Amino acid sequence: MKIPYSKIPLTYSEQLSQLKTRGLIIDNESKALHLLENIGYYRLSGYWYPLLKDKPNHVFKDTANFYNAFQLYCFDRELRQLIISELEKIEVAIRAKMIYILSLKHGCFWFQYPNLFKNELKHSNTLQKIKDEYNKSDQDFVKSFKNKYTDSFPPAWMILEVTSFGSLSLLYSNLNDSKEKREIANYFGISDSVFVSWIHSIVYLRNLCAHHSRLWNRTLSIQPLIPRKTHCTWLSDLSVSNNKTFFMLSIVKYLLQTVNPNTNFSRKFKLLLEKYPNVDTYAMGFSQNWKSEPLWQ
C-alpha cells in the first residue's frame, strides 16, 4: 500500500547529526559538512548504503566510516571519467564506419530512405530527432550548408556529425538485415544482432557517465547480449553477469581492440583499483580470476 512521502528537509548540521546517530564514524566533521554541502546527502548515500548492517532502519555497521564512503565516491567519479574518454573513441569509430559503408552503397542521403529500414514509423521518428538536432546545431559547416543548398538535410558525413549517438543507435538497430549492416558489425568483430545490443548499452553507459550517476555497484537496467562468437579476444569466463559494470567495461575493452589497438585502458583501470584498495570488485560483477583473462592483459 502506497503512502504519502513525509520526510522533511534537513540542514547540513542536522544531516551530519543523523548520520552520527545511525552509527556512521565521522573523523573530520568540518570536511564531512563541506562534502554534504558540495556533493549532497542523497548522492553520497548511494556509497554508504553498502556500509549499513540494518538497511530498513538505516543503521551502520560498527566499522562504517564516512571517509570510506567518500573514497568509493571518488573511485566512481574517476571510473566514469576513464570510461567516457574511451567511449568517445568508440562512438567516433562507429559513426565513421556507418557513414562510409552505407554512403558508398546507397548514396549520401541513405539515412532518409524508408526502404532501407525495418519499421517505417520508427524511421520517421528517428529522422525527426535527427532533424531537430540538425536545426539546433550551431556548427559553422551546418550554417554554411543551409546558406548554400536547398536540401532538407546535408549528406550523411555532415548530418551524422551533429547527430546524437542515441539517434545513430536507433538508425543502426532499425536497418534492414543486409550485407552492409553485417559488414559494419563485422568490422568490430561481432554479429549485427550483438552489435545492436552493444550500441544500445553504450548509449546507456554514456548517459550514466554524462549525468554523474553511480556506476561502481550498479545493476544495469540494459543487458547487452553475450556473443557466441567473436573475431577478437573476448572473455573466456562466460558465467559473468551481463547486467553489471564489469561486463560493460569488458565491452569497452573488446571494442578498443579494433578502435585503438595500443590502448592502455587495462593499465589505467588496474592503477585506479590500486589507488582505491577498499573498492569491492565483486559488487561490480568482476569474476574472481578476471586479471588472468586474456582480454584484460
Phi and psi in degrees as a GROMACS rama.xvg file:
@    title "Ramachandran Plot"
@    xaxis  label "Phi"
@    yaxis  label "Psi"
@TYPE xy
-76.3468  149.564  LYS-2
-132.468  157.486  ILE-3
-67.2756  146.286  PRO-4
-72.2626  128.92  TYR-5
-125.523  0.412675  SER-6
-70.7056  143.682  LYS-7
-107.837  152.629  ILE-8
-63.3856  146.598  PRO-9
-120.009  147.883  LEU-10
-69.4126  166.246  THR-11
-59.2912  -41.019  TYR-12
-64.4096  -39.9908  SER-13
-67.5284  -36.1131  GLU-14
-62.5137  -44.1328  GLN-15
-63.538  -43.1858  LEU-16
-62.2839  -38.906  SER-17
-64.2837  -42.1434  GLN-18
-63.0424  -42.206  LEU-19
-65.4714  -40.3623  LYS-20
-62.0251  -34.4238  THR-21
-82.9313  -0.996332  ARG-22
103.222  6.41123  GLY-23
-76.82  127.795  LEU-24
-77.4452  126.598  ILE-25
-125.903  104.958  ILE-26
-78.6898  -32.9623  ASP-27
-128.16  95.5544  ASN-28
-68.343  -36.1171  GLU-29
-66.0151  -39.7458  SER-30
-68.354  -39.8969  LYS-31
-61.0872  -42.1753  ALA-32
-63.1981  -40.4477  LEU-33
-61.3389  -42.2109  HIS-34
-70.3198  -38.6337  LEU-35
-61.8393  -36.3499  LEU-36
-74.4348  -36.0289  GLU-37
-102.656  -12.2867  ASN-38
-115.191  -43.3288  ILE-39
107.188  139.051  GLY-40
-58.369  -47.6577  TYR-41
-67.4811  -40.6872  TYR-42
-64.1614  -41.858  ARG-43
-69.5735  -27.5681  LEU-44
-60.3384  -27.3187  SER-45
-65.544  -21.5421  GLY-46
-96.8209  -20.239  TYR-47
-98.6014  -2.62889  TRP-48
-58.0462  -43.2174  TYR-49
-64.8477  -13.7269  PRO-50
-86.9357  -1.99427  LEU-51
-82.3139  137.824  LEU-52
-96.9178  -24.5346  LYS-53
-128.155  87.6972  ASP-54
-65.2219  -42.284  LYS-55
-58.6538  -34.3555  PRO-56
-103.516  5.25622  ASN-57
57.3099  46.8011  HIS-58
-104.337  127.275  VAL-59
-81.8302  156.322  PHE-60
-64.3356  158.535  LYS-61
-60.6402  -30.8342  ASP-62
-99.4316  5.48137  THR-63
-63.9667  130.349  ALA-64
-129.339  135.778  ASN-65
-56.783  -40.684  PHE-66
-62.2106  -39.8899  TYR-67
-63.2373  -39.5707  ASN-68
-64.9936  -40.5415  ALA-69
-65.3041  -35.3306  PHE-70
-62.9403  -38.5892  GLN-71
-63.1906  -40.0293  LEU-72
-61.1118  -45.003  TYR-73
-63.4705  -42.8117  CYS-74
-58.8529  -47.0446  PHE-75
-61.4224  -41.4972  ASP-76
-62.5629  -45.576  ARG-77
-69.494  -32.5562  GLU-78
-63.2343  -45.806  LEU-79
-62.2704  -39.5919  ARG-80
-64.0186  -39.8439  GLN-81
-64.1858  -45.3068  LEU-82
-65.2425  -45.356  ILE-83
-62.8725  -33.558  ILE-84
-67.9523  -32.7697  SER-85
-80.4737  -34.9247  GLU-86
-62.6178  -33.4818  LEU-87
-58.7591  -43.1572  GLU-88
-64.5901  -41.2756  LYS-89
-67.1595  -45.0978  ILE-90
-61.5058  -44.4851  GLU-91
-61.8411  -40.8798  VAL-92
-66.1653  -42.751  ALA-93
-63.7981  -43.6517  ILE-94
-58.1977  -48.0296  ARG-95
-63.7791  -41.5127  ALA-96
-69.0773  -39.5293  LYS-97
-62.5963  -46.4522  MET-98
-59.0768  -47.1373  ILE-99
-64.1732  -55.3919  TYR-100
-66.9343  -46.4084  ILE-101
-74.6219  -31.8692  LEU-102
-70.7757  -40.3898  SER-103
-62.9922  -36.0731  LEU-104
-82.6189  -41.0918  LYS-105
-121.002  3.81726  HIS-106
92.3769  171.315  GLY-107
-75.9646  -7.79906  CYS-108
-115.234  27.0768  PHE-109
-56.348  -33.3469  TRP-110
-65.0157  -13.9702  PHE-111
-91.3352  -12.8942  GLN-112
-85.1512  110.909  TYR-113
-60.331  -29.4473  PRO-114
-68.555  -12.4676  ASN-115
-87.8747  -2.98863  LEU-116
-122.27  151.472  PHE-117
-69.0577  -46.95  LYS-118
-117.774  114.761  ASN-119
-65.7225  -38.5683  GLU-120
-65.9438  -44.6874  LEU-121
-61.408  -40.8766  LYS-122
-63.208  -42.6032  HIS-123
-61.2398  -43.092  SER-124
-66.227  -40.7609  ASN-125
-66.1045  -40.3123  THR-126
-63.4676  -34.7004  LEU-127
-67.3758  -38.9728  GLN-128
-63.0635  -41.7901  LYS-129
-64.0391  -40.586  ILE-130
-63.6303  -42.5329  LYS-131
-61.7884  -42.4905  ASP-132
-65.8412  -38.183  GLU-133
-63.7203  -44.3199  TYR-134
-68.1195  -27.432  ASN-135
-83.8112  -14.4381  LYS-136
-69.9628  138.805  SER-137
-112.131  19.5376  ASP-138
-63.7575  143.532  GLN-139
-61.8826  -38.4063  ASP-140
-69.6157  -27.0138  PHE-141
-69.3247  -46.0386  VAL-142
-61.0349  -42.1876  LYS-143
-63.2547  -42.1553  SER-144
-64.6074  -44.6742  PHE-145
-61.9723  -34.9596  LYS-146
-75.9373  -22.1361  ASN-147
-105.983  -32.6485  LYS-148
-118.054  156.771  TYR-149
-94.2482  -7.93808  THR-150
-63.707  147.234  ASP-151
-67.4807  -32.8027  SER-152
-130.799  150.867  PHE-153
-74.5531  172.831  PRO-154
-64.7254  165.221  PRO-155
-54.8192  -40.2906  ALA-156
-69.9341  -13.0177  TRP-157
-96.2846  -53.9166  MET-158
-63.0362  -36.5106  ILE-159
-78.3001  -6.88772  LEU-160
-78.8832  -20.9761  GLU-161
-111.728  9.76633  VAL-162
-92.0656  136.225  THR-163
-63.8921  155.247  SER-164
-67.1537  -27.4526  PHE-165
-62.8102  -43.8912  GLY-166
-67.3885  -37.6628  SER-167
-63.2309  -39.6427  LEU-168
-61.2694  -41.3696  SER-169
-64.9714  -38.8989  LEU-170
-60.1414  -49.4579  LEU-171
-65.0316  -46.3312  TYR-172
-62.7827  -28.4816  SER-173
-91.8398  -3.16471  ASN-174
-61.0592  143.808  LEU-175
-59.6056  151.494  ASN-176
-62.2447  121.741  ASP-177
-156.871  168.25  SER-178
-60.8745  -39.5759  LYS-179
-66.7201  -41.0226  GLU-180
-62.9036  -42.0969  LYS-181
-68.3413  -36.3362  ARG-182
-64.5087  -39.3276  GLU-183
-62.2061  -48.4884  ILE-184
-65.7623  -40.438  ALA-185
-63.5171  -30.1568  ASN-186
-59.628  -33.7858  TYR-187
-94.1289  4.62505  PHE-188
86.5009  19.8917  GLY-189
-141.741  170.944  ILE-190
-75.2111  161.941  SER-191
-67.1351  -33.2247  ASP-192
-66.6642  -40.9421  SER-193
-68.1101  -39.4378  VAL-194
-62.8207  -39.1235  PHE-195
-56.9416  -47.8846  VAL-196
-69.8435  -34.1888  SER-197
-69.7874  -41.7549  TRP-198
-61.6613  -43.4386  ILE-199
-60.6066  -42.1354  HIS-200
-69.7893  -31.5375  SER-201
-67.7591  -39.4716  ILE-202
-59.4204  -43.9864  VAL-203
-63.1133  -46.3224  TYR-204
-62.6143  -42.2348  LEU-205
-61.3144  -41.5816  ARG-206
-65.6127  -38.8321  ASN-207
-60.7312  -45.3865  LEU-208
-67.2599  -42.7587  CYS-209
-66.2707  -29.7114  ALA-210
-100.578  14.9455  HIS-211
58.8777  34.6357  HIS-212
-81.8448  148.776  SER-213
-60.6542  133.985  ARG-214
-122.959  -32.8918  LEU-215
-58.7778  -41.9124  TRP-216
-120.263  28.0326  ASN-217
-79.2085  141.397  ARG-218
-93.2567  113.998  THR-219
-75.6738  137.863  LEU-220
-79.4817  -16.1611  SER-221
-109.015  127.048  ILE-222
-113.446  102.274  GLN-223
-65.9003  151.928  PRO-224
-66.6149  147.702  LEU-225
-91.0502  118.968  ILE-226
-69.9532  140.231  PRO-227
-84.0081  -31.0075  ARG-228
-142.216  134.436  LYS-229
-133.008  153.845  THR-230
-87.3473  -23.196  HIS-231
-112.358  175.779  CYS-232
-64.4678  129.151  THR-233
-127.611  178.751  TRP-234
-63.5334  136.113  LEU-235
-84.3322  -28.4385  SER-236
-91.6982  102.031  ASP-237
-90.4431  10.1279  LEU-238
-88.2115  -3.71209  SER-239
-66.9723  148.164  VAL-240
-75.3706  137.289  SER-241
-93.3564  15.1565  ASN-242
-120.067  23.731  ASN-243
-122.109  165.48  LYS-244
-60.6938  -36.8303  THR-245
-58.1172  -40.6517  PHE-246
-64.8035  -41.2706  PHE-247
-66.5049  -40.1472  MET-248
-62.5969  -35.28  LEU-249
-69.6521  -35.0509  SER-250
-62.2646  -46.2104  ILE-251
-58.7572  -47.5866  VAL-252
-62.6083  -38.9991  LYS-253
-63.6228  -49.3219  TYR-254
-66.7714  -29.5701  LEU-255
-66.195  -20.8348  LEU-256
-60.714  -32.1223  GLN-257
-90.5647  -45.6336  THR-258
-74.2434  -39.7675  VAL-259
-146.104  76.8819  ASN-260
-56.3886  -26.259  PRO-261
-95.5861  21.8741  ASN-262
-59.579  146.272  THR-263
-111.599  28.3017  ASN-264
-58.0461  -44.6125  PHE-265
-60.4942  -46.0422  SER-266
-63.3695  -43.1982  ARG-267
-62.6716  -40.8658  LYS-268
-68.1141  -41.3981  PHE-269
-64.8407  -37.2201  LYS-270
-65.1851  -35.0481  LEU-271
-65.0884  -40.5664  LEU-272
-65.8952  -36.7551  LEU-273
-66.1627  -34.0759  GLU-274
-68.3897  -31.5265  LYS-275
-123.717  76.115  TYR-276
-66.8962  -15.2309  PRO-277
-82.4043  -1.91325  ASN-278
-72.0223  129.096  VAL-279
-88.971  102.843  ASP-280
-68.694  -23.6907  THR-281
-61.0368  -35.9848  TYR-282
-66.7885  -17.5124  ALA-283
-96.201  2.59475  MET-284
87.6209  13.9533  GLY-285
-70.4271  139.991  PHE-286
-76.0628  161.363  SER-287
-63.6957  -35.6244  GLN-288
-109.688  33.0664  ASN-289
-62.1056  -31.2313  TRP-290
-67.5098  -22.1534  LYS-291
-89.3682  -3.77799  SER-292
-63.7381  128.707  GLU-293
-54.1267  -32.8534  PRO-294
-59.9968  -32.9619  LEU-295
-101.169  12.0203  TRP-296
